[in-house]
Amino acid sequence: VQLQASGGGLVQAGDSLRISCAASGRTFSPFAMGWFRQAPGKEREFVAAIRWSGGETYYVPSVKGRFAISRDSAKNTMYLQMNTLDSEDTAVYYCAARIDFDAVGSTWSPKLDYEYDAWGQGTLVTVSS
């Protein structure tokens, strides 16, 4: 599967922006998808994740209440609606997918990047203060 992130850009503090991640292929039904981000000079960090079938969502505390992750199964696309953006949100945003997961005897950890097996190329979000 190939993931294509898009929608990044330059916005001002307090603005909103929605970024997207489209998956290639006619049939796409992953176990879950997520967003990570990497700010200049910092390590990549988890932002949000969503289970594809049930829609359960997960967020890093710093974006909870400001960001909303969603997916459109018909379009094979995941979204991240980002509101009240702050300069601290400036980063390259990467989308990722966990294609299969056998839940028997295992626990999936959405915040860990090695739990994902497909990654998009990233889209840059710059928030000016």
C-alpha positions in Angstrom: 0.0 0.0 0.0 1.1 3.5 -0.7 0.1 6.5 1.4 0.1 10.1 0.2 -0.1 12.9 2.7 -1.3 16.3 1.5 -2.8 19.6 2.7 0.1 21.1 4.6 0.9 24.8 4.3 1.7 28.1 6.0 -0.9 29.4 8.4 -1.1 31.9 11.3 -1.4 31.0 14.9 -5.0 30.4 15.8 -5.9 29.3 12.3 -7.3 25.9 11.3 -6.0 23.4 8.7 -7.0 20.0 7.5 -4.5 17.5 6.2 -5.3 14.3 4.4 -3.7 10.9 3.8 -4.9 8.9 0.8 -4.1 5.3 0.4 -3.7 3.6 -3.0 -5.4 0.5 -4.1 -8.9 -0.5 -4.7 -9.5 -2.2 -1.4 -8.0 -0.7 1.7 -9.1 -1.8 5.1 -6.2 -1.4 7.6 -6.5 -2.2 11.2 -5.6 1.4 12.1 -4.0 4.6 10.8 -2.2 7.4 12.6 -0.5 10.7 12.3 3.0 11.5 13.6 4.9 14.7 13.4 8.5 15.8 13.5 9.5 19.3 14.4 12.9 20.8 13.4 15.6 19.4 15.7 13.2 17.1 17.5 12.3 13.4 17.4 9.2 12.2 15.6 6.2 12.1 18.0 2.8 10.5 17.9 -0.1 12.9 17.3 -3.3 10.9 16.7 -4.6 7.5 15.6 -7.9 5.9 14.6 -9.0 2.3 14.3 -10.4 1.9 10.8 -13.4 -0.3 11.5 -14.6 0.9 14.9 -13.4 4.5 14.7 -11.8 4.5 18.2 -9.4 7.5 18.4 -6.3 8.3 20.3 -4.5 11.6 20.8 -1.4 13.0 22.4 -2.5 15.2 25.3 -1.1 18.4 23.7 -3.6 18.2 20.8 -6.6 16.7 22.5 -9.5 19.1 22.1 -7.9 21.0 19.2 -7.3 18.2 16.6 -9.7 15.7 15.3 -8.8 12.5 13.4 -11.3 10.9 11.1 -11.5 8.6 8.1 -13.6 8.1 5.0 -13.6 4.4 4.1 -15.2 5.0 0.7 -12.3 7.3 -0.2 -9.5 5.3 1.5 -8.6 8.6 3.2 -7.7 9.7 6.7 -7.9 13.3 7.8 -6.5 15.4 10.6 -8.5 18.6 11.3 -6.3 20.9 13.2 -7.8 23.9 15.0 -6.3 26.7 17.1 -2.9 26.0 15.7 0.2 27.2 17.6 3.8 27.6 16.6 4.5 24.5 18.6 2.5 22.6 16.0 5.0 23.4 13.2 6.3 20.1 11.9 6.3 17.7 9.1 3.3 15.5 9.5 3.5 11.9 8.5 0.7 9.4 8.1 1.1 5.8 8.8 -1.0 2.6 8.6 -1.0 -0.7 10.5 -2.4 -3.0 7.9 -3.1 -6.2 9.9 -3.2 -6.9 13.6 -3.9 -10.1 15.4 -5.5 -9.0 18.6 -5.4 -12.5 20.2 -2.9 -12.3 23.0 -1.6 -8.9 21.9 -2.1 -5.3 22.6 -1.7 -2.6 19.9 0.0 0.5 21.0 -1.0 3.4 18.7 1.6 5.8 20.0 4.6 3.6 19.0 5.9 4.2 15.5 7.1 0.6 15.1 3.5 -0.5 15.4 2.9 0.8 11.9 4.1 -0.9 8.7 3.3 1.7 6.0 4.3 5.3 5.9 3.5 8.3 3.8 6.1 10.9 2.7 5.0 13.7 5.0 3.4 17.2 4.6 4.8 20.3 6.1 2.7 22.5 8.4 4.2 25.8 9.4 2.4 28.0 11.9 3.6 31.6 12.2 3.1 33.4 15.4 
